[in-house]
Amino acid sequence: FEQQQKAQHMGMIFAPLRLHHVGMFKLLDYMKPDKTHDFKVVVESVSPECPAYATNAVHAGVIVTHLNDEEVPQTWDEFKKNLTLSHQETGCWVIQTEYNGTKRKYAFLQRLLKAK
């Protein structure tokens, strides 16, 4: 069951936020009783081959708030469907995250532009 609750893309592993993530990643905002039942997606790990790894723009423990400038869907199945889609205008893959009040946005180039 746990393996079905993980998805990998662009060198990152995503999972629905669970109680063990809150303690492991010290997600202080999600220790509050009023946030314990909200659906959120957490980045469990980032591969050293991922471009974001070197910049620390996306790291283990961040909460994904947006994909391609759209809010994260409210179900795991919908999140997985949207995970590999590119931004409609740029063709990039854009992720916005939040970690204990710090918000970041990072774009990955997914397709090569053809020279004319």
C-alpha positions in Angstrom: 0.0 0.0 0.0 2.8 2.5 0.9 4.5 2.0 -2.5 1.2 2.9 -4.2 1.3 6.1 -2.3 4.5 7.3 -3.8 5.3 8.9 -7.2 8.6 9.8 -8.8 9.2 12.6 -11.3 12.2 14.7 -12.2 14.4 13.0 -9.6 12.0 13.6 -6.7 9.8 11.2 -4.8 6.4 12.6 -3.8 3.9 11.2 -1.2 0.7 12.2 0.5 1.6 14.0 3.8 1.4 11.5 6.7 2.0 12.0 10.5 5.4 10.4 10.3 6.5 13.1 7.7 5.4 15.8 10.1 7.9 14.6 12.8 10.6 13.5 10.4 10.8 16.8 8.5 9.8 19.0 11.5 6.8 20.5 9.6 5.7 22.8 12.5 2.7 24.2 10.6 1.2 20.7 10.3 1.4 19.8 14.0 -1.6 22.0 14.7 -4.8 20.1 15.2 -6.7 22.2 12.6 -4.3 21.1 9.8 -4.0 17.4 10.6 -6.7 16.3 8.1 -5.9 18.5 5.1 -4.6 16.7 2.0 -1.1 17.8 1.2 1.8 16.4 -0.8 5.3 16.2 0.5 8.6 15.7 -1.3 10.2 12.6 0.4 13.5 12.8 -1.3 15.5 14.5 -4.0 18.1 12.7 -6.1 21.6 14.2 -6.4 21.0 14.0 -10.2 18.0 16.4 -9.9 18.9 19.9 -11.0 17.1 21.3 -7.9 19.4 19.3 -5.6 22.4 21.5 -6.2 20.5 24.7 -5.5 18.5 23.3 -2.5 15.5 24.9 -4.2 13.5 21.7 -3.6 14.5 19.5 -0.7 13.0 16.6 1.3 10.2 17.7 3.5 8.8 20.6 1.4 5.1 20.7 0.9 4.0 21.0 -2.8 1.5 23.8 -3.1 1.3 24.3 -6.9 2.2 22.4 -10.1 2.6 24.6 -13.2 0.9 27.5 -11.4 -2.1 25.5 -10.5 -3.0 24.5 -6.9 -2.3 20.9 -6.0 -5.4 18.8 -6.5 -7.2 17.5 -3.4 -6.7 13.8 -4.1 -3.6 11.6 -4.6 -5.0 10.2 -7.9 -5.5 13.7 -9.3 -2.1 14.8 -8.2 -0.5 11.8 -9.9 -2.4 12.6 -13.2 -1.1 16.2 -13.1 2.4 15.4 -12.0 4.0 14.9 -15.4 2.2 17.6 -17.3 4.1 20.6 -18.5 3.2 24.3 -18.0 0.8 25.2 -20.9 2.6 28.5 -21.8 6.3 27.7 -21.2 6.6 23.9 -21.7 8.6 23.8 -18.5 7.6 21.8 -15.4 7.1 24.3 -12.5 6.8 23.4 -8.9 6.0 25.7 -6.0 6.7 24.6 -2.4 6.4 25.7 1.2 8.5 24.7 4.1 7.7 26.2 7.6 6.7 29.6 6.1 9.3 29.7 3.3 7.9 29.6 -0.2 9.9 28.8 -3.3 9.2 28.3 -7.0 11.4 26.2 -9.3 11.1 25.5 -13.0 12.6 22.5 -14.9 13.1 22.6 -18.6 11.2 19.5 -20.0 11.5 19.9 -23.7 14.2 21.1 -26.0 13.3 24.1 -28.1 13.9 23.5 -31.8 16.1 26.0 -33.7 14.4 27.6 -36.7 
